[in-house]
Amino acid sequence: MSAAPLVGYSSSGSEDEAGAGAGAQAQPGAGGCGRAQSPLPSQRLPVPDSVLHMFLDTEEEPVDDPEKHGGRVRTFPHERGNWATHVYVPYETREEFLDLLDVLLPHAQTYVPRLVQMEAFHLSLSQSVVLRHHWILPFVQALKDRMASFQRFFFTANRVKIYTNQEKTRTFIGLEVTSGHTQFLDLVSEVDRVMEEFDLTTFYQAPSFHISLAWCVDDARLQLEGQCLQELQNIVDEFEDSEMVLRAHAEQVRCKSGNKFFSMPLM
């Protein structure tokens, strides 16, 4: 994350020493030379622009280009030394789950064609918060201490629901948890305590735990709620063995900070 320090060079110092040496007079009789030389005028060659600008501050502010990440806009601006951090339960997909998604997503795209499938699946236990780099390891250790006594548990997520982020710049199709809600609340309670220790934002009040399946830019609730939502729920309900397909085992809590991942297995 941190750039290597640039070394600055002064315009005085060694350059002036070289100039003094060039302008020195030879002493009569020195080295067998008896003719005195006239002093050379003190001149400085023009410094090329490429050299003049070589050691200017090159740590430009990062530019948030939504085109590089599917049109998504950062929730908070990027600053060097600040690491976006998120705590969640990973959801390990099975073939049957992906088969269901292969039916759900194309149907939803008939209403909102710009919908795209999530690259990975999880259930959030925290909001995205900002950690300074030197806080990451103490933060993760505090999480591990809190999670050490938690038992693994089963949960089911089979209720289709439409979500947006707080800024309404992204919309998600998700599967809401219908059993295991209490265990997720217990996990969030411990994560919130760690957040408070580090003076960070805690999770939402009355959270809706869910697995996001697909997303798109902007607020698409008008197109997705109502008839589309009911049709998607029908697809889930009628999918073969959907209750078993959408039943999963929470085995670990994971923390992602910047490009680093930390796993905390449950007992």
C-alpha positions in Angstrom: 0.0 0.0 0.0 2.7 2.5 0.9 5.0 3.8 -1.8 8.7 3.8 -1.5 10.0 7.3 -0.4 11.4 9.4 -3.2 14.9 10.9 -2.7 15.1 14.6 -3.3 18.2 16.4 -4.6 19.1 20.0 -3.8 20.0 22.4 -6.6 23.0 23.5 -4.5 25.7 21.2 -3.0 27.5 18.9 -5.3 26.5 20.9 -8.4 28.1 24.0 -6.9 31.2 22.0 -6.0 31.6 20.9 -9.6 31.2 24.5 -10.7 33.9 25.7 -8.4 36.3 23.0 -9.6 35.7 24.0 -13.2 36.4 27.7 -12.5 39.7 27.2 -10.6 42.9 28.7 -12.0 46.0 26.6 -12.6 49.0 27.8 -10.5 52.0 29.0 -12.5 54.7 26.4 -12.7 52.4 23.7 -11.6 52.8 20.5 -13.5 55.5 22.2 -15.8 52.9 24.6 -17.2 54.0 28.2 -17.0 51.1 29.9 -18.8 48.3 31.2 -16.6 44.7 30.5 -17.8 42.0 33.1 -17.8 39.1 32.4 -15.4 36.2 30.8 -17.2 32.8 32.6 -16.8 30.5 31.0 -14.3 27.7 29.5 -16.4 24.9 27.0 -15.8 23.5 24.9 -18.5 19.7 24.9 -18.7 18.2 21.9 -16.9 15.8 19.8 -19.0 12.2 19.9 -18.0 12.2 16.1 -17.5 14.8 16.5 -14.8 13.1 19.5 -13.2 9.9 17.5 -12.8 11.6 14.2 -11.9 11.2 14.6 -8.1 8.0 16.4 -7.8 5.4 14.7 -5.7 4.3 11.7 -7.8 1.8 10.3 -5.3 -1.2 11.6 -7.1 -4.6 11.1 -5.5 -6.2 7.9 -6.8 -9.0 8.5 -9.4 -12.1 6.5 -8.8 -13.0 5.2 -12.3 -16.4 3.3 -12.2 -15.7 2.0 -15.7 -12.9 -0.2 -14.3 -15.3 -2.0 -11.9 -18.6 -2.4 -13.6 -19.9 1.1 -12.9 -19.7 0.8 -9.1 -19.0 3.9 -7.1 -16.9 3.8 -3.9 -18.9 4.1 -0.7 -16.0 6.2 0.7 -13.0 7.8 -1.0 -9.8 5.8 -1.2 -6.9 7.1 0.9 -3.5 5.6 1.2 -3.1 3.7 4.5 -6.9 3.2 4.7 -8.1 -0.4 4.2 -11.7 -1.1 3.4 -12.7 -3.9 5.8 -15.7 -6.3 5.9 -16.7 -9.2 8.2 -18.9 -12.0 6.8 -19.8 -15.7 6.7 -18.7 -17.2 3.3 -21.2 -19.3 1.4 -19.8 -22.3 -0.3 -21.7 -23.0 -3.5 -22.8 -26.4 -4.7 -23.7 -27.5 -8.2 -27.4 -27.5 -7.4 -27.2 -23.9 -6.1 -25.6 -22.8 -9.4 -28.2 -24.7 -11.3 -30.9 -22.7 -9.5 -29.0 -19.5 -10.2 -28.8 -20.4 -13.9 -32.6 -20.3 -13.9 -33.2 -17.3 -11.7 -30.8 -14.8 -13.3 -31.9 -15.1 -16.9 -35.5 -14.6 -15.7 -34.6 -11.5 -13.7 -32.6 -10.2 -16.7 -35.8 -10.1 -18.8 -36.8 -7.2 -16.4 -33.4 -5.7 -15.9 -30.9 -6.8 -18.6 -27.9 -5.2 -16.9 -28.0 -7.6 -13.9 -24.8 -9.6 -13.4 -24.0 -12.6 -11.2 -22.0 -12.0 -8.0 -18.4 -13.3 -8.3 -18.6 -14.8 -4.7 -21.3 -15.4 -2.2 -21.5 -14.5 1.5 -23.7 -13.2 4.4 -22.5 -9.9 5.8 -21.9 -9.5 9.6 -20.7 -5.9 9.3 -20.9 -2.8 7.1 -17.8 -1.9 5.1 -15.6 0.1 7.4 -12.2 1.8 7.1 -9.2 0.5 9.1 -5.7 2.1 9.2 -3.1 -0.5 8.2 -1.6 -0.8 11.7 -5.0 -1.6 13.1 -5.6 -4.7 10.9 -3.9 -7.4 13.0 -5.2 -6.1 16.4 -8.7 -5.9 14.9 -8.5 -9.5 13.5 -7.2 -10.8 16.8 -10.1 -9.2 18.7 -12.5 -10.9 16.2 -10.8 -14.2 16.8 -11.1 -13.8 20.5 -14.8 -13.1 20.2 -15.5 -16.0 17.8 -13.5 -18.6 19.7 -16.5 -20.0 21.6 -19.1 -20.0 18.8 -20.5 -23.3 17.5 -21.1 -24.1 13.8 -24.8 -24.0 12.8 -27.1 -24.7 9.9 -29.2 -22.0 8.2 -31.6 -21.8 5.3 -31.8 -18.8 2.9 -34.8 -19.3 0.5 -36.8 -16.1 0.5 -36.1 -13.9 -2.6 -35.7 -10.2 -1.7 -34.6 -7.0 -3.4 -32.0 -4.8 -1.7 -30.1 -1.6 -2.4 -27.0 -0.1 -0.8 -27.5 2.9 1.4 -26.6 5.4 -1.4 -29.1 3.7 -3.8 -26.4 3.4 -6.4 -26.6 -0.4 -6.6 -29.4 -3.0 -6.5 -29.1 -6.6 -5.4 -31.3 -9.7 -5.8 -30.8 -11.8 -2.6 -32.0 -14.9 -0.7 -33.0 -13.9 2.8 -32.2 -16.2 5.8 -35.4 -17.9 7.1 -33.8 -20.2 9.7 -30.6 -19.5 11.6 -31.5 -15.8 12.1 -30.8 -16.0 15.9 -27.3 -17.4 15.4 -26.5 -14.7 12.9 -27.7 -12.0 15.4 -25.4 -13.5 18.1 -22.4 -13.3 15.7 -23.2 -9.7 14.8 -23.4 -8.8 18.5 -19.8 -9.9 19.0 -18.6 -8.3 15.8 -20.3 -5.0 16.9 -18.4 -5.1 20.2 -15.1 -5.3 18.2 -16.3 -2.4 16.0 -17.0 -0.3 19.1 -13.6 -1.1 20.5 -12.1 0.4 17.4 -14.6 3.3 17.2 -16.1 1.9 13.9 -19.7 1.8 12.6 -21.7 -1.1 13.9 -24.1 -3.2 11.8 -27.7 -2.3 10.9 -30.5 -2.4 13.4 -32.9 -5.3 12.6 -30.7 -6.7 9.9 -31.9 -8.8 7.0 -29.3 -11.6 6.6 -29.1 -12.7 3.0 -26.9 -14.0 0.2 -26.7 -11.6 -2.7 -27.0 -13.4 -6.0 -26.8 -10.7 -8.6 -26.4 -6.9 -8.8 -26.7 -3.9 -11.1 -25.9 -0.2 -11.1 -28.6 2.2 -9.9 -31.9 1.7 -8.1 -33.8 -1.0 -10.0 -36.4 -1.8 -7.3 -39.3 -0.5 -9.4 -38.6 -3.1 -12.1 -37.7 -6.0 -9.8 -40.2 -5.7 -7.1 -43.8 -6.8 -7.6 -44.4 -9.2 -10.5 -40.7 -10.1 -11.1 -40.1 -10.7 -7.4 -43.1 -13.1 -7.2 -42.0 -15.0 -10.3 -38.5 -15.4 -8.9 -39.9 -16.7 -5.6 -42.0 -19.2 -7.6 -38.9 -20.5 -9.3 -37.2 -21.0 -6.0 -40.2 -22.7 -4.4 -40.7 -25.1 -7.4 -37.0 -25.9 -7.8 -36.4 -29.6 -7.1 -35.3 -30.1 -3.5 -34.9 -26.4 -3.0 -35.2 -26.6 0.8 -32.1 -28.9 0.9 -30.3 -27.0 -1.9 -30.6 -23.7 0.1 -29.7 -25.2 3.5 -26.1 -24.5 4.4 -23.6 -24.9 7.2 -21.9 -21.8 8.8 -18.4 -23.1 9.5 -16.3 -19.9 9.7 -16.3 -16.2 9.9 -14.0 -14.3 7.5 -12.6 -10.8 7.5 -11.4 -9.1 4.3 -9.3 -6.0 4.7 -8.0 -4.6 1.5 -6.5 -7.6 -0.4 -6.0 -9.6 2.8 -8.3 -12.4 4.1 -8.4 -13.8 7.6 -10.4 -16.9 8.6 -11.9 -17.6 12.0 -13.2 -21.2 12.1 -16.3 -21.8 14.3 -16.2 -24.8 16.8 
